[in-house]
């Protein structure tokens, strides 16, 4: 069978979402915890469960906390240890990102994490979107050996960032020496994929395709909040296989 030139990655934080992503036709999973706050490092046990039930490649996000990407030495050490542990549990690749206070990639910290990854493929996550200079960060990523950059084009959504995504993907599609794959993320769905395929050279797409699954809890105490008042504690966000299927169909149609 001819290998597709397109990649559809689904970001998941549960076994149920991973199974829905596979059912919908995703090519790869990015596994995290706490997707609702942007994602943090996942549980090794969750990775193990997914490896037993889902046959897709799984890249693990390495992020010790929410917030910025300026990390202390202890946090870098923590991330290295998490990489080593998740490798033992079968991670196929990793998703990382570190910044300096001046807005440049922290190449020293990233080099340390790349060493821990020991040859497994690595994606630079949307820390890239907070860099002061996208093209400077792109060249730094290439030197580090990073294979993919997940980006919204340095805007809140990838459609808002389309001009930058076009520049980045055009540049990489013309680079025959050290090409690096540009993967569009943030707000991706079937309609967005159709638009990006028409207007850019992007061939990789990252989405969660999530919907709210309402709790089966019958008794609910209205006087207690376990987290933020902005979050519905009786709803779980979960990948919807129908959304993944629609996105995958756009890629099939484009390849036909």
Secondary structure as UniProt FT lines:
FT   STRAND          7..12
FT   HELIX           15..24
FT   STRAND          28..31
FT   HELIX           35..37
FT   HELIX           44..53
FT   STRAND          57..61
FT   HELIX           73..88
FT   TURN            89..90
FT   STRAND          93..96
FT   TURN            101..102
FT   HELIX           107..117
FT   TURN            118..119
FT   STRAND          121..124
FT   HELIX           126..130
FT   HELIX           134..144
FT   STRAND          148..151
FT   TURN            158..161
FT   HELIX           162..173
FT   STRAND          181..184
FT   HELIX           190..199
FT   STRAND          204..207
FT   STRAND          210..214
FT   TURN            222..223
FT   TURN            229..230
FT   TURN            233..234
FT   STRAND          235..239
FT   HELIX           241..255
//
